[in-house]
Amino acid sequence: MSMYESEDVLDLIVVGGGVMGLFTAYHASAAFGRVAVLERGTIGDPTTASYGRTRSYRKDYLDPVYARLADDAIALWTDFERVTGTHVLVRCGCMNIASASITPDMSSTYAQLSTDTLQRLGLAPRTLRAEQLQQQYPYLRADVGFLDDAAGLVDLAAVTKALLRTLETRKVAVHENVETSAVTQDGELVRVHTDAGDFLGRKVVITAGHGTNGVLDLLPGCELQVPITRDRPSEAKYFVPPPDVRGQFTSDVMPVIAYLDTGVYVHPIVEGVMDAVKIGYYNPPDIPRGRTGIDDIADFVAQCLPGLAGAEFSDVLDVDQCDYDLVADDDFVLGQVPGFANVFVGVGWRGTGYKFAPLVGRVLFQLALQDGTVYDISRFDPARFTSSTGKPVPS
Ligand SMILES: Cc1cc2nc3c(=O)[nH]c(=O)nc-3n(C[C@H](O)[C@H](O)[C@H](O)COP(=O)(O)OP(=O)(O)OC[C@H]3O[C@@H](n4cnc5c(N)ncnc54)[C@H](O)[C@@H]3O)c2cc1C
C-alpha cells in the first residue's frame, strides 16, 4: 500500500490565481486530471495586476526575444478563443507614433527601433506618413505611425470568465481565500499547508505576483528571493469624446496608440467594455521617459491628440489601482526554484505581462508536468537571483 493512499495526490498545485496561475491550470488541466489553484484572496481582486478592463497585446519590443515570445503568445490567445468558444481579443491594431517636434532624432525613437526589430523578424508593421495619419485619424498629430494590425486589446473580464468556466468544466478546484502557512517536501511530493487543510501534489507552481517572495519564504531552505519592486502609471485618465466625433474613437476604427518615448499609451473605446478613451502615462520598460517635453497627459493631448483637447476627462479610479512587478535586471523570472526539483515560479512581468499569459502558463505547465519546455527560457532562470544579496548573480 502506498504511503499516500489515504490522501488525494494532485498532479499540480498552483499558488496564486492571477492570469498567470489560471493559464497554468488551463494548460495543465487539458492534459492532467488533478489540478488545484490556491488563491489567497479572490479571483479578480481589484488590487491584483490581472484585474482591469483592457490590456494591450502587441509585439513591438526592442528586444527580439520578447518580440518573438509576444508573437507566439498572440497565436496562443487565438487558440484559447477557439478552444473556449469566446472572443477575448479586440483586434483593433496597435500603432507606435513619433513626431520630430517631440523626438527630433526620429531614427532613434521607440517606434522606429521597435519597427527595425520587427522588420528583422519578418513581422514588420505598416508605415503611415503624416498625411495618411491626418486623413485616417483626424484627431491625431504625428509625423509617422507604425501600425501592427495583428495587435490590439485583451478584454480582461472575458478572459477571466472563460478561464474560470473552462477550469470548472475540467474539474479544476479553485480555492479562494486560502492562506498558505508552509510548503514542505513530503518524499517526492510537495505538501502545501493552508488554513483550508493540506494539499499534496506532485508539483507546485508559484504565480503569486507581489506575494511570490512570501510564498518562497515558506519553503524551508529556499534561498530565492526575487528582487521585484513596484511601479504604477503616474497618471491614467478617461477621456469622453464629444458625441459628434465619438465614432472616430471606437476600437473598430481606432487602434491602440503608443508613444513610448513620452511614456504614453492610448486605448480606444471598446463597446460594452470601456466607454471612454483611456490614456496612461508610465515608465515603459526598455526606454527612459522624461526627455521629450511631455510631462503629463495634458501635454500629450495638447501636442499629439488635439482632437481630444476639449473632451471631458476624469481619473481612472475604477480599475488599475495595482502595481507593475518590475525586476532588478528587467527580465522575466520563470523556471524552477533553485534546489527544489518539483517547485516552479513565474513572476516579474515588467508591467507588460498580460499579453504573455497563455505562453507563460504553457511554459509553467510544461516545466512542471512535461519535464521541460520547448522554449529557451535560460535567460529567465530564477537561479540568477540566488546570491545572498538578492542582486543578480554575475555570470
Ligand atoms: C496598471 C497596469 C497596466 C498594465 N497594462 C498591461 C498591458 O497593457 N499589457 C500587458 O501585456 N500587460 C499589462 N500589465 C501587466 C499585467 O497585467 C501583469 O503582468 C499580469 O496581470 C500579472 O499577472 P500575475 O498572475 O502574475 O499577477 P496577479 O494578477 O497579481 O496575480 C497574483 C495572484 O496571487 C495571489 N497571491 C498572492 N500571494 C498569495 C499567496 N501567499 N497564496 C495564494 N495566492 C497569493 C494574489 O492575490 C493574486 O490573485 C499591466 C499591469 C498593470 C498593473
The ligand as an SDF file (V2000), in Angstrom:
LIG
                    3D

 53 58  0  0  0  0  0  0  0  0999 V2000
   -1.9480   49.1980  -14.3680 C   0  0  0  0  0  0  0  0  0  0  0  0
   -1.3890   48.0480  -15.1590 C   0  0  0  0  0  0  0  0  0  0  0  0
   -1.4570   48.0870  -16.5570 C   0  0  0  0  0  0  0  0  0  0  0  0
   -0.9460   47.0170  -17.2920 C   0  0  0  0  0  0  0  0  0  0  0  0
   -1.0350   47.0500  -18.6570 N   0  0  0  0  0  0  0  0  0  0  0  0
   -0.6220   45.9830  -19.3950 C   0  0  0  0  0  0  0  0  0  0  0  0
   -0.8170   45.9530  -20.7980 C   0  0  0  0  0  0  0  0  0  0  0  0
   -1.3740   46.8800  -21.3950 O   0  0  0  0  0  0  0  0  0  0  0  0
   -0.3960   44.8490  -21.4700 N   0  0  0  0  0  0  0  0  0  0  0  0
    0.1840   43.7820  -20.8470 C   0  0  0  0  0  0  0  0  0  0  0  0
    0.5350   42.8210  -21.5320 O   0  0  0  0  0  0  0  0  0  0  0  0
    0.3780   43.7870  -19.5030 N   0  0  0  0  0  0  0  0  0  0  0  0
   -0.0060   44.8440  -18.7600 C   0  0  0  0  0  0  0  0  0  0  0  0
    0.1520   44.8460  -17.3950 N   0  0  0  0  0  0  0  0  0  0  0  0
    0.8140   43.7130  -16.7410 C   0  0  0  0  0  0  0  0  0  0  0  0
   -0.1100   42.5630  -16.4500 C   0  0  0  0  0  0  0  0  0  0  0  0
   -1.3910   42.9930  -16.0470 O   0  0  0  0  0  0  0  0  0  0  0  0
    0.5360   41.6830  -15.3480 C   0  0  0  0  0  0  0  0  0  0  0  0
    1.8440   41.3450  -15.7720 O   0  0  0  0  0  0  0  0  0  0  0  0
   -0.2330   40.3970  -15.0990 C   0  0  0  0  0  0  0  0  0  0  0  0
   -1.5870   40.6450  -14.8240 O   0  0  0  0  0  0  0  0  0  0  0  0
    0.4150   39.6660  -13.9110 C   0  0  0  0  0  0  0  0  0  0  0  0
   -0.3520   38.5330  -13.5930 O   0  0  0  0  0  0  0  0  0  0  0  0
    0.0290   37.6270  -12.3440 P   0  0  0  0  0  0  0  0  0  0  0  0
   -0.9070   36.4770  -12.3700 O   0  0  0  0  0  0  0  0  0  0  0  0
    1.4920   37.3580  -12.3420 O   0  0  0  0  0  0  0  0  0  0  0  0
   -0.1810   38.5680  -11.0600 O   0  0  0  0  0  0  0  0  0  0  0  0
   -1.5000   38.9520  -10.2260 P   0  0  0  0  0  0  0  0  0  0  0  0
   -2.6310   39.2950  -11.1070 O   0  0  0  0  0  0  0  0  0  0  0  0
   -1.0830   39.9440   -9.2150 O   0  0  0  0  0  0  0  0  0  0  0  0
   -1.8820   37.5910   -9.5340 O   0  0  0  0  0  0  0  0  0  0  0  0
   -1.1990   37.0620   -8.4230 C   0  0  0  0  0  0  0  0  0  0  0  0
   -2.2280   36.3880   -7.5540 C   0  0  0  0  0  0  0  0  0  0  0  0
   -1.5670   35.7050   -6.4920 O   0  0  0  0  0  0  0  0  0  0  0  0
   -2.3170   35.8920   -5.3250 C   0  0  0  0  0  0  0  0  0  0  0  0
   -1.4460   35.6650   -4.1680 N   0  0  0  0  0  0  0  0  0  0  0  0
   -0.5090   36.4740   -3.6310 C   0  0  0  0  0  0  0  0  0  0  0  0
    0.0630   35.8880   -2.5630 N   0  0  0  0  0  0  0  0  0  0  0  0
   -0.5100   34.6720   -2.4290 C   0  0  0  0  0  0  0  0  0  0  0  0
   -0.3490   33.6030   -1.5150 C   0  0  0  0  0  0  0  0  0  0  0  0
    0.5150   33.6750   -0.4940 N   0  0  0  0  0  0  0  0  0  0  0  0
   -1.1230   32.4990   -1.6600 N   0  0  0  0  0  0  0  0  0  0  0  0
   -2.0350   32.4120   -2.6710 C   0  0  0  0  0  0  0  0  0  0  0  0
   -2.2330   33.4080   -3.5700 N   0  0  0  0  0  0  0  0  0  0  0  0
   -1.4820   34.5190   -3.4550 C   0  0  0  0  0  0  0  0  0  0  0  0
   -2.8380   37.3210   -5.4280 C   0  0  0  0  0  0  0  0  0  0  0  0
   -3.9560   37.5170   -4.5920 O   0  0  0  0  0  0  0  0  0  0  0  0
   -3.1760   37.3820   -6.9160 C   0  0  0  0  0  0  0  0  0  0  0  0
   -4.5110   36.9880   -7.1840 O   0  0  0  0  0  0  0  0  0  0  0  0
   -0.3520   45.9170  -16.6370 C   0  0  0  0  0  0  0  0  0  0  0  0
   -0.2790   45.8900  -15.2400 C   0  0  0  0  0  0  0  0  0  0  0  0
   -0.7930   46.9280  -14.5060 C   0  0  0  0  0  0  0  0  0  0  0  0
   -0.6970   46.8690  -13.0110 C   0  0  0  0  0  0  0  0  0  0  0  0
  1  2  1  0
  2  3  1  0
  2 52  2  0
  3  4  2  0
  4  5  1  0
  4 50  1  0
  5  6  2  0
  6  7  1  0
  6 13  1  0
  7  8  2  0
  7  9  1  0
  9 10  1  0
 10 11  2  0
 10 12  1  0
 12 13  2  0
 13 14  1  0
 14 15  1  0
 14 50  1  0
 15 16  1  0
 16 17  1  0
 16 18  1  0
 18 19  1  0
 18 20  1  0
 20 21  1  0
 20 22  1  0
 22 23  1  0
 23 24  1  0
 24 25  2  0
 24 26  1  0
 24 27  1  0
 27 28  1  0
 28 29  2  0
 28 30  1  0
 28 31  1  0
 31 32  1  0
 32 33  1  0
 33 34  1  0
 33 48  1  0
 34 35  1  0
 35 36  1  0
 35 46  1  0
 36 37  1  0
 36 45  1  0
 37 38  2  0
 38 39  1  0
 39 40  1  0
 39 45  2  0
 40 41  1  0
 40 42  2  0
 42 43  1  0
 43 44  2  0
 44 45  1  0
 46 47  1  0
 46 48  1  0
 48 49  1  0
 50 51  2  0
 51 52  1  0
 52 53  1  0
M  END
$$$$
